[in-house]
Amino acid sequence: MSVTVEKPGKPAAAPETARSARSLVDAVFRAREISIAGALLLLVLFTWIAEPRFLGDQGIKDVLLNAAILVLLAVGQSVVVITRNIDLSVGSVVGLSAFACGKFVSGTDHGVLTVLALGLLVGAGCGIVSGALVSFGRVPALVVTLGMLYIIQGVDYWWAQGEQINAADVPQPVLDLGSGSALGIPYLPLIAFAVLAGTAYVLRTYRAGRELYAIGSSPEAARLAGVPIRRRVLGAYLFSGAVSGFAGALWLARFGTVVADNAHGWELTVVSAVVVGGVAIVGGTGTVWGAALGALLLTTIGSALAVLKVDSFWQDAIAGALLLAAISVDRIVRVRMTRALRKRSAR
């Protein structure tokens, strides 16, 4: 009687293939982020040569302040896009939150923490509604968030009735948050960096963060692996909404004067920053660091065009061109990566 023993070589290759796939994906997106940083440096260098005042103390401060709120929104949007969804209501949430905070503190002595907490609550409420409809109602994210955009804008206009919150009515500590600095660095960029670093750490380190990537890569595989997809998607929208509401409170601190249509039209700018930064619009790949670089790049382009006295129309045109280029590059990279992974698996 003979016994045939099969060699376990083939199954053992699966973990090695998975590790190889992950390292390849990581390498591609690290290269993408490095290329964005390189483009940003070239843009700054070119603008500085044309106008040396661009890198003056005030010029750098203005770029950082202008980028801070967009970076926050890009971080929140990235978490949603990673799950293969989208949130088109972020700009309207900023506007509603800014007006709500301004209305609440107008003529009072409320402190900074109260304003920030109110902004978080307003944004989180909007995020929960969108997230519940997408995750539990299974309504397409594009439809839900586009509808929320118009609903929130309508509520904001109805509430404001043409009213404007002036800086003179806002408590001074709130205004100091938008204009103050620590060690020469404005508070707003420091806050944005803290949120960015914290989010990046959670996405990379914690199981819940990794599950968001799993959902974006393959919802069906994530479901079979026991990932609570509905709760994770709801959490992603809750986070995006809360960050948008928080950004609205910072908008009040930054500008002081608030009207109903603040941040109107920022939705596509935020999406452009996220996609240009390497977060795939189809989900599953990208980092918040790349999205922040994309936001900083778009903001710097706007500042550079203003310094060079170029028509502001070109800022939107360039942002659109970068968005199309980023989506095209994502598609090409995805196809080539799929081929490379198939070849490695065949070996």
ZIPEKA-V934398 format. One record per residue. RES is the residue in three letters. D_FIRST is the distance of its C-alpha to the first C-alpha in Angstrom with 2 decimals. Layout:
RES/D_FIRST  RES/D_FIRST
This chain:
MET/0.00  SER/3.77  VAL/6.77  THR/10.04  VAL/13.12  GLU/16.37  LYS/19.48  PRO/22.22  GLY/24.92  LYS/26.34  PRO/27.18  ALA/28.75  ALA/31.26  ALA/32.94  PRO/34.97  GLU/35.97  THR/37.17  ALA/39.13  ARG/40.78  SER/41.62  ALA/43.17  ARG/45.26  SER/46.50  LEU/47.47  VAL/49.38  ASP/51.10  ALA/52.14  VAL/53.60  PHE/55.68  ARG/56.84  ALA/58.10  ARG/59.78  GLU/61.61  ILE/62.67  SER/64.09  ILE/66.08  ALA/67.45  GLY/68.40  ALA/70.20  LEU/72.02  LEU/73.19  LEU/74.42  LEU/76.31  VAL/77.96  LEU/78.85  PHE/80.37  THR/82.38  TRP/83.56  ILE/84.81  ALA/86.68  GLU/88.00  PRO/87.75  ARG/88.68  PHE/85.30  LEU/83.74  GLY/86.63  ASP/86.13  GLN/87.19  GLY/85.10  ILE/81.87  LYS/82.75  ASP/83.37  VAL/80.02  LEU/78.14  LEU/80.07  ASN/79.59  ALA/75.85  ALA/75.19  ILE/75.27  LEU/73.35  VAL/70.63  LEU/70.33  LEU/70.03  ALA/67.46  VAL/65.30  GLY/65.41  GLN/64.80  SER/61.81  VAL/59.98  VAL/60.50  VAL/59.64  ILE/56.38  THR/55.27  ARG/56.02  ASN/59.40  ILE/63.02  ASP/66.19  LEU/69.41  SER/71.59  VAL/71.73  GLY/75.18  SER/76.73  VAL/75.24  VAL/76.89  GLY/80.19  LEU/80.02  SER/79.05  ALA/81.76  PHE/84.42  ALA/83.26  CYS/83.36  GLY/86.71  LYS/88.17  PHE/86.96  VAL/88.42  SER/91.53  GLY/94.58  THR/92.63  ASP/91.49  HIS/87.77  GLY/85.56  VAL/82.82  LEU/79.94  THR/81.32  VAL/81.47  LEU/77.93  ALA/76.59  LEU/78.40  GLY/77.00  LEU/73.45  LEU/74.01  VAL/75.50  GLY/72.70  ALA/69.94  GLY/71.45  CYS/71.37  GLY/67.81  ILE/66.58  VAL/68.14  SER/66.54  GLY/63.16  ALA/63.13  LEU/63.97  VAL/61.32  SER/58.46  PHE/59.11  GLY/61.35  ARG/59.11  VAL/62.22  PRO/61.82  ALA/62.90  LEU/65.34  VAL/67.17  VAL/67.27  THR/68.50  LEU/70.96  GLY/72.37  MET/72.54  LEU/74.38  TYR/77.15  ILE/77.27  ILE/77.64  GLN/80.22  GLY/82.13  VAL/82.14  ASP/83.25  TYR/86.12  TRP/87.17  TRP/87.23  ALA/89.04  GLN/91.69  GLY/92.67  GLU/93.01  GLN/92.32  ILE/91.37  ASN/93.38  ALA/92.55  ALA/95.75  ASP/94.31  VAL/91.00  PRO/90.94  GLN/91.26  PRO/88.09  VAL/86.06  LEU/87.81  ASP/87.29  LEU/83.52  GLY/83.80  SER/86.22  GLY/85.45  SER/83.24  ALA/81.60  LEU/81.93  GLY/83.24  ILE/80.25  PRO/81.03  TYR/79.41  LEU/77.87  PRO/75.59  LEU/74.52  ILE/73.64  ALA/71.76  PHE/69.78  ALA/68.90  VAL/67.57  LEU/65.70  ALA/64.05  GLY/63.14  THR/61.59  ALA/59.61  TYR/58.28  VAL/57.20  LEU/55.50  ARG/53.53  THR/52.81  TYR/52.55  ARG/49.83  ALA/52.44  GLY/53.58  ARG/50.14  GLU/49.57  LEU/52.67  TYR/51.08  ALA/47.88  ILE/50.04  GLY/51.85  SER/48.75  SER/46.99  PRO/48.38  GLU/45.43  ALA/42.89  ALA/45.20  ARG/45.38  LEU/41.61  ALA/41.51  GLY/43.97  VAL/47.07  PRO/50.26  ILE/51.69  ARG/54.88  ARG/55.87  ARG/55.19  VAL/57.23  LEU/59.98  GLY/59.97  ALA/60.27  TYR/63.33  LEU/64.79  PHE/64.55  SER/66.05  GLY/68.88  ALA/69.59  VAL/69.73  SER/72.03  GLY/74.29  PHE/74.34  ALA/75.30  GLY/78.10  ALA/79.53  LEU/79.41  TRP/81.12  LEU/84.01  ALA/84.16  ARG/84.06  PHE/86.67  GLY/88.65  THR/89.90  VAL/87.63  VAL/87.97  ALA/85.82  ASP/84.20  ASN/82.95  ALA/79.69  HIS/80.13  GLY/77.84  TRP/75.68  GLU/72.54  LEU/71.81  THR/72.80  VAL/70.21  VAL/67.50  SER/68.53  ALA/68.29  VAL/64.79  VAL/63.45  VAL/65.30  GLY/63.78  GLY/60.24  VAL/59.16  ALA/57.49  ILE/59.31  VAL/55.97  GLY/54.85  GLY/52.04  THR/53.43  GLY/56.49  THR/58.26  VAL/61.55  TRP/62.64  GLY/62.53  ALA/64.41  ALA/67.05  LEU/67.43  GLY/67.88  ALA/70.57  LEU/72.29  LEU/72.21  LEU/73.83  THR/76.42  THR/77.25  ILE/77.67  GLY/80.19  SER/82.06  ALA/82.09  LEU/83.49  ALA/86.19  VAL/87.13  LEU/87.24  LYS/89.32  VAL/86.95  ASP/87.15  SER/84.85  PHE/83.60  TRP/81.42  GLN/79.49  ASP/78.05  ALA/77.51  ILE/75.62  ALA/73.53  GLY/72.61  ALA/71.75  LEU/69.55  LEU/67.78  LEU/67.03  ALA/65.94  ALA/63.62  ILE/61.96  SER/61.55  VAL/60.05  ASP/57.65  ARG/56.48  ILE/56.03  VAL/54.22  ARG/51.91  VAL/50.96  ARG/50.35  MET/48.35  THR/46.11  ARG/45.50  ALA/44.86  LEU/42.36  ARG/40.50  LYS/40.30  ARG/39.01  SER/36.36  ALA/35.26  ARG/34.71
